[in-house]
């Protein structure tokens, strides 16, 4: 995981590049230069996939959404404005909205077809269920902080929030997780004890 985080940090923090180089890259993307798009895809594919997977918790769906993100990026690159944030932040924003769309669709389909699921009984299932009950923003911050191993400042840059807002979301998410897991443990579930 540590190697991936170093790679991700290098790919994400493109704002450290000179403005002229970033501008040239953006212009190449707008011209739909195959080399520029290939480099963008290679640099950010894993980050977008992992962020999406943390939201939808389905590998095939996360792969589909990752592809959608890059197709949407190609189609929308002319409207993209840098505004001092790295392009990875834009890609993650697209991934966030596509993930939310997929989750809403999945929920509509479940409500129409399936009965309520049985309560989770194993510790991993309980943890995944607790993560699923966090808000989308809380899951995003938890994923970027603890799975991607990014600093508060990097998460703030990627999500368009202040470092204080990221700390607050992280704190509320961890409190929520702690409360849910404590409640699950005290309601008589001893299958993982």
N, C-alpha and C positions, 0 to 999 in steps of 0.2 A: 504494500500500500504506500509506503514512503516514497518509492521510486515514482509511482504514478503521481503522487502529490507534487513532487518536484517538477515532473513533466507538465502537469496541469498548471502549476504556478507560472512556469516559463511561458506556456502558451497563452494564459489568461492575461498576464500583465504586459500586454502589448503597448500600453500607454507609455512605457519606458522608452520605446523606440522614438527616434526623432520624428517630429510632426511631418516632415517632408516624406519620410519613408512610409508612414502610416497613410498619408494622403495618396501616395503613388499606389499603395496596395488597394485602397478603397476605389481608386479610379479603375484599376485593373479588374476588380470585382464587378464594378458597374458596366465595364465593357464585356463582361462575361468571359473573361480570360480563363481558359481551362486550367492553366497552371496555378493561377491565384486561387481559384475555387478548390482545386485539389489540395493545395497547402492549407487552406482554411478548414476544409473537411478533416484532413489528417490531424491538424493541431487541436481541433475542438470536438471531434466525433465522440471520443470516450467520455469527456466531461458532460456533453449533452445527454448521452445515453445513460450514464450513471444518475444524473439528476432526474431524468425522466423515470428510470427504473425505481428510484426511491419514492416517486409519487404514485406510480400505477402498480408497482409490485407484480409485474408480469413481463417476462423477458421478451416474448414475441411482440407484445403491444409496445413496449419501450423501443424495440428496434423499428417498428413501423412509425412511431412518433418521431424518432430521431431522423428518419428519412424525410418525413413531412416537414420537420424544422428546416432542414437544408433546402428543400424545394421551396418552401415559403421564403427563405432567405434569398434565394436566387431571384424569385419573383419580386421581392420587395426591396432589393438592395438600392434601387434608385431613390426610394423614400427614406433610407437610413441616414440619420444625422448623428455624427459622432458624439457631440455634446460632452466631451471629456471622459467618456466611459469606454472601456474596451469593447470590441465587437462581441466578445464572449458574453457580455452582459445582455446584449441584444438577443443573441442566440438562446440564452437561458430564459429570457422573457418569453420568447416564442414557445420554447419547450414547456414553460409553465402553463401558458394558455392552452396549448394542445393537450397537455396532460389533464388539465381541468375539464376540457371538453370530453376527453375519453372517459374520465371518471364519472361525469354526469351521464353520459350515454350508458355506461356499464350499470350505473345505479338505476336508471330508468328500465333497462332490460331485466335486471334482477327483481325489481319491484313488480314487474308485469308477469314474471314467470316463476320465480323460485320462492319457497317459504323462507322464513328467517333461519339463518345459519345456527348451528349448535354452538354453544360457548366453547371457546378455546380451552384446551386442557394442558397443553405442554408449555413449558417456559418460552421457547421461541415463538410459538403461536400467540401466546399472551403478549409478548413484546411487540410482535408485528401488529396485533390488534390495537395495542395502545398507541403505536405510531400512526396507525390509520385514523385514530380519533383526534389527532392533532389537527390544527388548522393547516391549510396548504402552506401559508407563510412560515409557520413553525416548523413543519416538516422540511421545507426548503432550507431554513437556517441550520437545523440539526444535521441535515445531509451535508451541506457545504462545510460546516464546522468539523464534524466528527467522522464522516466518511471520506470526504475529499481532503480533510485536514488543512483547511484554509484558516488564515488569521481572521480576526474580527474585521480588520480594515479591508481585507480582500473580499470578504463576504459583503461588507457594506458597499463596496464598489460594484460587485456583481449584481446586487439586488437593488441598487439605487436608494439605499437607506443610509442613515447616519450610523456610526459605530455604536452610539448609545441605543438606537432602535434595534440593532442586531443583538446587543447584549440583553435588552429587555425581552425580545422574542425568544432568545435562547433560554433565559431564566424561566419565563412562563412555560415554555415547552418542557423543560426538565421538571418543573414543579408538577405539571400536568401528568407527565409520564410516571413520576414517583407516586402521585396520588392514585393513578389508575392501577399501577402494579401492586401497590400496597393494598388497595381495596380487593383486587383479585386474589391476593394471598390470604387475606383475612376472611374471605367469604367461604372458606372451607375447601378451596382447591389445593390439595396436597400432592397432586400427581407428579410434581417436579421437586418435591422436598426430599 
